[in-house]
Amino acid sequence: MAVARYAGFSLDTDDPQALAEFYRRLFDTEFAYTSEEFVYLKEPSIGFVKVDEYVPPTWPSPDVPKQAHLELGVDDLDAGEAAVIELGATKADVQPQPDRWRVMLDPAGHPFCISVMS
């Protein structure tokens, strides 16, 4: 018998409302909870926590390491890249295997990857 069940995860940021809005639009979902300090999406279950003096990851430099990142599926890499950039993401300078996946950065600097899921 499981001791717990998966409920979601949270990302640190200096602006939870702005980062949550980026992911809300990315996933075309709704807010489950909002406050000045924390915002939570319904599906997928992602929270955004206000952290004073937040410093974004500097991936691939280890100065401020990433501690987690999302893996997202798209139908077409180029179209998916263009769509997430239009929402406010940026393309990371380092692209280890750009024919297989693209490393993107959300508005708070968290890396996430898009790839064609088959």
N, C-alpha and C positions, 0 to 999 in steps of 0.2 A: 504494500500500500504506500502510495506517495505521501511524503510529508508535506509537500507544497505543490502548487501548480503554477505554471508560467502565467504572469499577469502583464508583463511588458518590461521595458527598460527606459531609462532616462538619459538625456544628454545635458551636460552643463553648458551654460551660455550666459552672456551678460544681458541678453534681451529675450526672455522666454516667449513673449508674445510674437515677436518678429520671426523667430526661428520656427515656432509652431505653425505660423501662417505659411511659411515656405513648405513645410512637410504636409500641411493640410491640403494645400493646392496640389502638391506633387502626387499625393495619394487620393485626391478627390474624396476627402473624408470630413468628419465633423469633430468639433471639440466635445470632449466629455467633461472637462473641468477647466476653469481658468481662474487665475488669481495673479496678483503682482509677482509672486515668487515662483509659481508653478503652473504649467499648462499641460493638459493631457489630451491626446487624441483617442477617439473611439477605436478605429480600425485603420492601420495596425496600432496596437497599444504602445504609444511612445509618449514619454513625458519630457518636459523641458524645464530644467531647474535653474533659477537665477543664482549665479555665483559672482559675488563681488570680486573685482580684479581678475576676472576670467582671462586666461591666455589661451588662444587656440593652438591646436597641435601644429607642429612645424614639419610634418611628414614631407619628404623622407628623412629629413634631418632629425637626429635623436634629441635635439635640444629640449623640445617639449613633445614627448612621444604621444602618438595616438594610442588609445587604450582599447578602442573598439571601433568597428565601422560596419555600416550596413552593406549588404549585398542585394542589389535590386535587379530584377529582370526587365528587359525591354524587348520589343519586337525587332528593332533595327538600331544598331549602335549610333550611326550618324544622326538619325532622327531623334533618338532618345537623348543624345548629348545636346542637341540644339534645344530640345524641349526643356531640359533641366536648367540649361543656361538662361533661357527665357524667364524661368521662374526665379532666378537669382543665384544659381550655383555658378561656380567657376571651374574650369578644367585645370587639374593639377599640372605643374610643369613636368613632373616625372610620370611617364606612362610605361610601365614594365612590359605589358603585352597589349598594345592598343588595338590589335586585330581581334583579340578575344574579349577584352574588357577595357573600360575607361575609368580612370580614377578622377572623381569629381570632388569638389569641396562645397559644403553647404554654406549659407551666409555667415555662420559662426566659425567656419574653418574646419569643421569635422569632415574627414575624408569619407567618401562612400563610393562604391563601385557599381557601375551598370554593365550588364553583359546580356547577350542573347541567350535566353533560356530555351533549350530544345528538349 
